[in-house]
Amino acid sequence: MNHTAINITLPDGSTREYDNPVSIKEIAESIGPGLAKNTLAGEVDGELRDASDKITADAKLRIITPNDDEGREIIRHSCAHLIGHAVKQLFPTAKMVIGPVIENGFYYDIAYERPFTAEDLAKIEKRMASLIATKYDVEKRVLPRDEVIEVFEDRQEDYKIQLVKDMPDVASMALYYHQEYIDMCRGPHVPNTRFLQHFKLTRTSGAYWRGDSNNEQLQRIYGTAWSNKKELRAHLNMLEEAEKRDHRRLGRELKLFHFEDEAPGAVFWHAKGWTLFNLLLEYMRRQQEKEGYEEVNTPDLMDRSLWETSGHWQNYRAHMYTTDTPDERTLALKPMSCPGSVIMYSHGLKSYRDLPIRMAEFGKVHRYEPSGSLHGLLRVRHFTQDDAHIYCTMEQMQDECIRVIELVLSIYRDFGFEDVHIKLSTRPDNRIGDDNTWDTLESALSTSLESLSLSFQISEGEGAFYGPKLEFTLCDSIGRDWQCGTLQVDMNLPGRFDLSYIDEHGQKQVPVMLHRALFGSLERFTGILIEHYAGKLPAWLSPTQVATLAISDKSQDYAKEVFTAFKTAGLRAELDAGREKIGHKIREYTLGKVPFMAIVGTKEAESGKVNLRHISGKNLGEFTLVDVIDYLKRETTPPDNRNSSQ
């Protein structure tokens, strides 16, 4: 019997020939025992496959090991299955739902008659570790759909049965056998549990079946998993540090803001927090003024017809707050400022000589977020965007994109973010506009990045429904990523609203519309800053920049004089002339993250000087009142003003 040889091309361009269908694991074994030992799966012609899968025709193959990004995801997904194995042994009446991979980890949703406790979590983790220690093989079987339903009917896994029934067009499905435990997944998964030993369960929470609060409550178990002990330890240390930096706790301790059940997802700003918020506004206003933006303000509540024309009603309705008026009109609180900006542009005839028009707005927007997703300042329902819309000609579009990109990167540098990742999100399936328009807009963004020699990642299908976008992600001081700014190019909304300008030939043309937000949400950016700096904000951003501390009653009058001089000089200052000991005062203002402390006693009062101390504990020495004000003014100057004065 004649067999056609199978040629496997490896990443280095070399090829290997096999007489019969061959599994990924067998190919790894033929290359070498070291690779075979570390093989998790394979990428066959761009598709991830299990190590046990057979290759039946010529193909390109990349072996996946634990050190690959794909390998870590496979480990995490397999750990989610392992939760199921352990839970079913410990809590046999539990019913398994879904267990996906998330950033740096995984979770499993489980239906059980009561919430899991911290003690339960410890037992589950211990059982998982004991199962891993047995180093059992994970077996994959592909079965017809009807047989898969029978398997889960026998096991009384109601949610799994429903998931299968929700896929009526899928003829066969992969089941993964973890000894007596069986789970359903498209895979791939680890071939053996020995790859799963570097894991940790982190927390539990409630969840809803299919994410709908009208459905039954589930229990969600979260965990993290890595390819080696060093990576796991580093991640757990980061989580520990992140907990110390939690902006919600620091917000309370530093008296910046708080939340109330009576206003879910909305911030109660205290005086110091509101000072910080307004410092961000003032900074952005200065940047926009330098770049030729004009600031406008549009209504919060607008008629449904406007949102229908923009497409938001059809594409974003579930996130919008609406109300019906006595005169039978439906009004919506704006979830974004774009349609209001369009109305502003359409007010009055525009000439090509007027373009580009850079229109900025600190718009208050309202978006319904599920209650379970609300998270301090990082996920709210009522927030402020530093929104701006640029209207320009097609010929101006490239330069305007470049200007925005340069601006956003310079702004992030001013706030201490040097490591910025850029993602280009392209056309989604649910979109408006033709492909030629999308080609033009996507090219404008990619060409702008290339002209600035900036690297970027393409994220297929994640653009807004009206145009592609750039997303700017900041890496903070402990290595976490935060997606903040966006730039979107759009010819669809201007067309839907019949916007125009008169070109040099007297003809009407449709302008290009650029949507950009650089902080994104000011509330969220504030939360990110608090965590990035662990509450120790740079002196130019600190709500209180210097505290004047009197050592004793005898120095109170001079302390008040120093405090008044600071305030007159424009410094944000506080005075503590109370009777507590100076050590107590220093400790309190250090915990309050005040960058500078001016300490005055009888000696300083007699000499007309102050003793200046930094939050780090460093004594900066004695200064005359004039000199200390000059020093503090320099140290508290915003970076954009500092840079412009050099």
C-alpha positions in Angstrom: 0.0 0.0 0.0 1.4 3.4 -1.0 1.7 6.2 1.6 2.2 9.8 0.7 5.0 11.3 2.8 4.1 14.1 5.2 6.5 17.1 5.3 6.6 19.2 8.4 8.2 22.6 8.2 9.7 23.9 11.4 10.1 27.6 12.4 13.8 27.6 11.4 12.8 26.6 7.8 14.0 23.0 8.1 11.7 20.2 7.1 11.1 16.7 8.5 9.5 13.9 6.6 7.1 11.2 8.1 5.6 8.2 6.3 2.4 8.2 8.3 0.1 10.7 10.1 2.1 11.8 13.1 1.2 13.5 16.4 2.8 16.7 17.6 4.3 14.8 20.6 5.8 12.3 18.2 7.4 15.0 16.1 8.9 16.6 19.3 10.3 13.2 20.3 11.9 12.8 16.9 13.6 16.2 17.4 15.0 15.5 20.9 14.0 14.3 24.4 14.4 17.7 25.9 11.8 19.2 23.6 9.5 16.3 24.0 9.6 16.7 27.7 8.6 20.3 27.5 6.0 20.0 24.7 2.6 21.3 25.7 0.9 21.6 22.3 1.6 22.8 18.8 0.7 25.5 16.4 -0.2 23.8 13.1 -0.6 26.2 10.2 -1.4 29.0 12.6 -3.9 26.9 14.7 -3.2 25.7 18.2 -3.6 21.9 18.5 -3.2 19.4 21.3 0.1 17.5 21.6 -1.8 14.2 20.9 -3.4 15.5 17.7 -2.3 13.8 14.5 -1.1 15.8 11.5 -2.2 14.1 8.3 -0.9 16.5 5.6 2.0 18.8 4.9 2.1 21.6 7.5 4.0 24.3 9.2 4.6 23.4 12.9 5.7 25.4 16.0 6.1 23.4 19.2 4.5 25.2 22.1 6.3 25.0 25.5 5.6 26.4 28.9 7.8 29.4 28.2 5.7 30.6 25.3 2.8 33.0 25.8 0.5 30.4 24.3 1.9 27.8 26.7 1.1 29.9 29.8 -2.5 30.3 28.5 -2.8 26.5 28.0 -1.4 26.0 31.6 -4.0 28.4 32.9 -6.9 26.9 31.0 -5.9 23.4 32.2 -5.7 24.7 35.8 -9.3 25.8 35.4 -10.2 22.2 34.5 -8.2 21.1 37.5 -10.4 23.3 39.7 -13.3 21.3 38.4 -11.6 18.0 39.2 -10.9 19.1 42.8 -14.3 20.6 43.4 -16.2 17.6 42.2 -14.1 15.4 44.5 -14.7 17.7 47.5 -18.2 18.9 46.8 -19.9 16.2 44.6 -23.2 18.0 44.2 -21.5 21.1 42.7 -22.3 21.6 39.0 -19.6 23.0 36.7 -20.4 25.9 34.4 -17.5 27.6 32.5 -13.7 28.1 33.2 -12.0 30.6 30.9 -8.6 32.1 30.8 -8.2 35.8 31.9 -5.2 38.1 32.1 -2.5 36.4 34.1 -4.9 33.7 35.3 -8.2 31.9 35.1 -11.5 31.3 36.9 -14.2 28.7 37.1 -17.9 29.4 37.6 -19.7 26.8 39.7 -23.2 26.3 40.8 -23.3 25.2 44.5 -25.9 25.5 47.3 -23.8 28.0 49.3 -20.9 30.4 48.8 -17.4 29.0 49.0 -15.5 30.1 52.1 -11.8 30.9 52.5 -11.5 27.5 54.2 -13.1 25.9 51.1 -10.6 27.7 48.8 -7.7 26.4 50.8 -9.1 22.8 50.6 -9.6 23.1 46.9 -6.1 24.4 46.4 -4.6 21.6 48.5 -6.6 18.9 46.6 -5.4 20.5 43.2 -1.8 20.2 44.4 -2.3 16.6 45.4 -3.8 15.8 42.0 -0.9 17.5 40.2 1.5 15.4 42.3 0.1 12.2 40.8 1.3 13.5 37.3 -1.7 11.9 35.5 -2.1 12.2 31.8 -4.9 14.4 30.4 -6.8 12.4 27.7 -8.6 14.0 24.8 -11.5 12.4 23.0 -13.6 13.9 20.2 -17.1 12.6 20.4 -20.3 13.2 18.3 -22.6 15.8 19.8 -25.2 13.4 20.9 -22.7 11.3 22.8 -21.4 14.4 24.5 -24.9 15.2 25.8 -25.2 11.6 27.1 -21.9 11.9 29.0 -23.1 15.1 30.8 -26.6 13.7 31.3 -25.0 10.7 33.1 -23.0 13.1 35.2 -26.0 15.4 35.8 -24.1 18.5 34.6 -27.0 20.6 33.6 -25.0 23.7 32.6 -22.7 21.7 30.3 -25.8 20.1 28.6 -27.2 23.6 28.0 -23.9 24.8 26.5 -23.9 21.9 24.1 -27.5 22.5 23.2 -26.6 26.1 22.4 -24.3 24.9 19.7 -26.7 22.9 17.4 -24.5 23.2 14.3 -21.4 21.6 16.0 -21.3 18.0 15.0 -18.6 16.8 17.3 -16.8 18.1 20.4 -13.7 17.5 22.4 -13.9 16.1 25.9 -10.9 16.1 28.2 -10.6 13.3 30.8 -8.9 14.2 34.1 -9.0 10.7 35.6 -12.7 10.4 36.6 -13.5 14.0 35.9 -14.6 15.0 32.4 -14.8 18.6 30.9 -15.7 20.0 27.6 -13.4 22.4 25.7 -12.0 23.2 22.3 -8.5 23.1 23.8 -5.7 22.6 23.6 -4.7 21.4 27.1 -1.6 20.2 28.8 -0.9 16.5 28.2 0.0 15.9 31.8 -0.7 17.6 35.1 3.0 17.9 35.9 2.9 21.2 33.9 0.4 22.7 36.4 2.4 22.9 39.7 3.1 26.6 39.7 -0.4 27.9 40.5 -2.3 29.7 43.3 -6.0 30.2 43.9 -6.5 33.9 44.8 -10.1 34.6 45.6 -13.8 33.8 45.2 -16.7 36.0 44.2 -20.3 35.8 43.1 -21.3 35.6 39.4 -24.4 35.1 37.3 -25.1 32.5 34.8 -24.4 34.1 31.4 -23.6 37.3 33.1 -27.3 38.2 33.5 -28.4 39.3 37.0 -31.8 37.8 36.2 -30.3 34.4 36.1 -29.1 32.2 39.0 -26.2 33.1 41.2 -23.0 31.1 40.7 -19.7 30.9 42.7 -16.5 32.0 40.9 -13.1 30.8 41.9 -10.1 32.8 40.6 -6.5 31.7 40.3 -3.2 32.4 38.6 -0.7 30.0 37.0 2.7 30.3 35.5 5.4 28.2 33.8 7.9 28.3 36.7 8.2 29.1 40.4 10.0 32.4 39.8 7.2 33.8 37.6 4.6 32.7 40.1 6.5 34.3 43.0 7.0 37.6 41.1 3.2 37.7 40.2 2.2 37.0 43.8 4.5 39.7 45.0 3.0 42.1 42.5 -0.5 41.2 43.7 0.6 41.9 47.3 2.1 45.3 46.3 -1.1 46.1 44.3 -3.2 45.5 47.4 -1.1 48.0 49.3 -1.6 50.5 46.5 -5.4 49.9 46.1 -6.8 53.4 45.3 -10.0 52.7 47.1 -8.2 52.2 50.4 -5.9 55.1 49.8 -8.8 57.3 48.7 -10.4 56.8 52.1 -7.1 57.2 54.1 -6.1 60.3 52.2 -9.6 61.7 52.3 -9.9 62.0 48.5 -13.2 60.4 47.7 -15.7 57.8 48.7 -18.7 55.9 47.3 -22.3 55.3 48.5 -24.9 52.7 47.8 -27.4 55.5 47.1 -25.3 56.5 44.0 -23.8 53.3 42.6 -20.9 53.9 40.3 -20.7 57.7 41.0 -17.9 59.4 43.0 -18.3 61.6 46.1 -15.2 63.8 45.7 -13.8 65.3 49.0 -12.0 68.6 48.9 -8.5 67.1 48.5 -9.7 64.7 45.8 -11.5 67.5 44.0 -8.3 69.5 44.1 -6.5 66.6 42.4 -9.2 66.2 39.8 -9.1 69.9 38.9 -5.3 69.8 38.6 -5.7 67.2 35.9 -8.3 69.3 34.2 -6.1 72.4 34.3 -3.1 70.5 33.0 -5.1 69.1 30.1 -6.6 72.6 29.3 -3.0 73.9 29.1 -2.0 71.2 26.7 -5.1 71.6 24.5 -4.7 75.4 24.4 -1.1 75.0 23.2 -2.3 72.6 20.4 -5.0 74.9 19.2 -8.1 73.3 20.7 -11.2 75.3 21.5 -13.2 74.1 24.5 -17.0 73.7 24.3 -19.7 72.2 26.4 -22.8 70.3 25.1 -26.0 69.1 26.9 -26.0 65.9 29.0 -29.6 65.0 28.0 -30.6 64.7 24.3 -33.4 63.3 22.2 -33.4 59.6 21.1 -33.5 60.6 17.4 -30.0 62.0 17.7 -28.7 58.7 19.1 -30.5 56.8 16.3 -28.8 58.9 13.7 -25.4 58.4 15.3 -26.0 54.6 15.5 -25.5 54.6 19.3 -29.2 53.6 19.8 -28.7 50.5 17.7 -25.2 49.6 18.9 -25.0 50.9 22.5 -28.6 51.0 23.8 -27.9 48.5 26.6 -25.4 50.9 28.2 -27.5 54.0 28.0 -29.7 55.7 30.6 -33.0 56.9 29.1 -36.2 58.6 30.3 -39.6 59.3 28.8 -40.9 62.9 29.2 -44.6 64.0 29.8 -44.7 65.1 26.1 -43.9 61.6 25.0 -40.3 62.1 24.0 -37.5 59.7 24.9 -34.3 61.4 26.1 -31.0 59.8 26.8 -28.1 60.8 29.0 -25.1 60.9 26.8 -22.7 57.9 27.1 -20.2 59.8 25.0 -19.9 63.3 23.6 -19.5 62.6 19.9 -23.1 63.5 18.7 -23.1 66.7 20.7 -19.8 67.7 19.1 -21.4 66.9 15.7 -24.3 69.3 16.4 -21.8 72.0 17.4 -19.9 71.6 14.1 -23.1 71.7 12.0 -24.1 75.1 13.5 -23.0 77.4 10.8 -21.4 77.0 7.3 -17.8 75.8 7.3 -15.1 76.5 4.7 -11.9 74.5 4.0 -10.1 77.6 5.4 -11.8 76.9 8.8 -10.3 73.4 9.0 -8.9 71.8 11.0 -11.3 72.5 13.9 -10.1 71.0 17.1 -13.1 70.9 19.5 -12.5 69.8 23.1 -15.0 69.0 25.9 -14.7 67.7 29.4 -17.9 65.8 29.0 -19.8 64.2 31.8 -21.0 60.9 30.4 -23.2 58.1 31.9 -22.9 54.5 31.0 -24.7 51.6 32.6 -22.2 49.1 33.8 -23.3 45.9 35.6 -23.1 46.3 39.4 -20.6 43.4 39.6 -18.2 45.2 37.3 -18.0 48.5 39.3 -14.6 48.9 40.8 -13.8 52.2 42.6 -12.6 54.9 40.2 -11.5 52.3 37.7 -15.0 51.3 36.6 -17.8 53.8 37.2 -21.2 54.8 35.7 -20.8 58.5 35.8 -17.5 60.0 34.7 -15.7 62.8 32.9 -13.9 62.3 29.6 -11.2 64.6 28.2 -13.0 64.2 24.9 -12.1 66.1 21.7 -13.1 65.9 18.1 -11.0 67.2 15.2 -12.7 68.0 11.9 -10.3 68.1 9.0 -9.9 67.4 5.3 -8.7 64.1 4.0 -5.4 65.8 3.2 -5.0 67.0 6.8 -6.0 63.7 8.4 -2.5 62.2 8.5 -0.9 65.3 10.1 -3.7 65.5 12.7 -3.2 61.9 13.6 0.5 62.4 14.1 -0.1 65.5 16.3 -2.5 63.6 18.5 -0.1 60.6 18.9 2.8 62.9 19.8 0.6 64.8 22.3 -0.6 61.8 24.1 2.9 60.3 24.5 4.3 63.6 25.8 1.4 63.8 28.3 2.0 60.3 29.6 5.7 61.2 30.1 4.8 64.2 32.2 2.9 61.8 34.5 5.8 59.4 34.8 4.7 56.8 32.2 7.5 56.1 29.8 6.5 52.5 28.8 3.4 52.9 26.5 2.1 50.1 24.3 0.0 51.0 21.2 -2.7 48.8 19.7 -4.5 49.4 16.4 -8.0 48.0 16.5 -9.5 47.3 13.1 -13.0 46.9 11.7 -15.5 44.9 13.8 -18.2 42.7 12.3 -20.9 45.0 13.6 -20.0 48.2 11.9 -21.2 51.0 9.7 -19.6 52.3 6.5 -18.1 50.5 3.4 -14.8 48.7 3.2 -13.1 51.3 1.1 -13.7 53.9 3.8 -12.4 51.5 6.4 -9.3 50.8 4.3 -8.5 54.5 4.2 -9.0 55.1 7.9 -7.0 52.1 9.0 -4.2 53.1 6.7 -4.2 56.6 8.2 -3.6 55.3 11.7 -1.0 52.7 10.7 1.0 55.1 8.5 1.0 57.7 11.3 2.6 55.3 13.7 5.1 54.1 11.1 6.1 57.7 10.3 6.9 58.2 14.0 8.8 54.8 14.1 6.5 53.5 16.8 5.8 49.8 17.2 2.2 48.7 17.5 0.1 45.6 17.7 -2.9 45.0 15.4 -6.0 43.8 17.1 -8.4 42.5 14.5 -12.1 43.3 14.7 -11.9 45.4 17.9 -12.5 48.9 16.4 -15.5 51.0 17.3 -18.6 50.4 15.1 -17.9 53.7 13.3 -14.2 53.6 12.8 -10.8 52.0 13.6 -8.9 53.2 16.7 -5.6 53.4 18.5 -5.5 52.4 22.1 -2.6 53.6 24.3 -1.8 51.3 27.3 0.4 52.5 30.1 2.7 50.2 32.1 2.8 51.3 35.8 5.5 51.1 38.4 4.7 47.5 39.4 4.3 46.2 35.8 0.6 46.4 35.4 -1.0 47.5 32.1 -3.7 50.2 32.0 -5.5 51.0 28.7 -6.2 54.8 28.7 -6.1 57.0 25.7 -7.8 56.4 22.3 -7.7 57.9 18.9 -10.4 57.0 16.4 -10.7 58.1 12.8 -14.2 58.4 11.4 -15.9 59.3 8.1 -19.1 57.5 9.0 -20.6 59.8 11.6 -20.0 62.9 9.5 -21.8 61.2 6.7 -24.7 60.1 8.8 -25.2 63.6 10.1 -24.7 65.2 6.7 -21.7 67.3 7.9 -19.9 69.3 5.2 -17.5 72.1 4.4 -17.0 74.1 1.2 -13.8 73.2 -0.6 -11.6 75.6 -2.6 -13.7 74.8 -5.7 -16.9 75.8 -4.0 -18.0 72.2 -3.7 -19.5 70.5 -0.5 -17.2 67.9 1.0 -17.6 65.6 4.0 -15.0 66.2 6.7 -13.0 63.5 8.4 -13.7 63.3 12.2 -11.1 62.3 14.7 -12.2 61.2 18.1 -9.6 61.4 20.8 -9.4 61.0 24.6 -6.0 61.1 26.2 -6.6 60.5 29.9 -9.7 58.6 28.8 -11.8 58.9 32.0 -10.4 61.4 34.4 -11.8 59.3 37.3 -10.0 56.2 36.0 -6.8 58.1 35.3 -6.9 59.5 38.9 -7.2 55.9 40.2 -4.3 54.8 38.1 -2.1 57.6 39.3 -2.9 56.9 42.9 -1.9 53.2 42.5 1.1 54.0 40.2 2.6 56.3 42.9 1.2 54.4 45.9 -0.5 57.6 47.0 2.8 59.6 47.0 1.8 61.8 44.2 4.4 64.1 42.6 4.5 67.5 44.4 2.9 69.3 41.5 -0.1 67.0 41.8 -0.3 66.6 45.5 -3.5 68.2 47.0 -1.3 69.4 49.9 2.2 70.3 48.8 3.7 71.5 52.1 2.7 71.2 55.8 3.9 73.8 58.3 4.5 72.0 61.7 5.0 74.0 64.9 7.3 72.2 67.4 5.7 73.9 70.4 3.3 76.6 71.5 6.1 79.1 71.5 6.6 78.7 67.7 2.9 78.9 66.8 2.9 82.5 65.7 5.9 82.0 63.5 4.4 78.8 62.1 1.3 80.8 61.1 3.5 83.4 59.4 5.3 80.7 57.4 2.0 79.1 56.5 0.5 82.5 55.3 3.6 83.1 53.2 3.3 79.7 51.5 -0.4 80.3 50.7 0.4 83.8 49.4 3.0 82.3 47.1 0.4 80.0 45.6 1.5 76.8 47.4 -1.2 74.3 48.6 -0.3 74.4 52.3 -1.6 73.2 55.6 -0.8 74.3 59.2 -0.5 72.1 62.2 0.0 74.3 65.3 -1.6 71.7 67.6 0.0 70.5 70.9 0.9 67.0 69.7 4.6 66.2 69.7 6.5 66.9 66.6 7.3 63.2 66.0 3.6 62.5 65.9 2.9 65.3 63.5 5.7 64.2 61.1 4.3 60.7 61.2 0.7 61.9 60.5 1.7 64.0 57.5 4.0 61.2 56.2 1.1 58.8 56.3 -1.0 61.6 54.6 1.6 61.5 51.7 2.4 65.3 52.0 5.6 65.7 50.0 7.2 68.5 52.2 7.1 69.4 55.8 8.3 72.8 57.0 9.3 72.3 60.7 9.6 75.4 62.9 10.5 75.8 66.5 11.8 78.7 68.7 15.2 78.5 67.0 13.7 78.9 63.5 11.4 81.7 64.8 14.4 83.6 66.1 16.5 83.1 62.9 13.6 83.6 60.5 14.3 80.2 58.9 12.5 76.9 58.4 13.8 73.3 58.6 12.5 71.5 55.5 11.9 67.8 55.5 11.0 65.5 52.5 8.4 62.7 52.7 11.2 60.2 52.2 12.5 61.2 55.6 15.4 63.2 54.2 16.2 66.4 56.0 16.7 69.1 53.2 18.3 71.6 55.6 17.5 75.1 56.9 16.2 77.8 54.5 15.3 81.4 54.8 11.6 82.0 54.2 12.4 83.5 50.8 14.7 80.7 49.8 12.3 77.9 50.9 9.5 79.4 48.9 11.7 79.6 45.8 12.8 76.0 46.3 9.2 74.7 46.8 7.9 76.7 43.8 10.5 75.0 41.7 9.8 71.6 43.1 6.0 71.9 42.7 6.0 73.4 39.1 4.0 71.2 36.7 6.3 69.5 34.2 4.7 71.2 31.2 5.4 74.6 32.7 8.9 73.5 33.8 9.7 72.2 30.3 8.4 75.4 28.6 10.5 77.6 30.9 13.8 75.8 30.2 
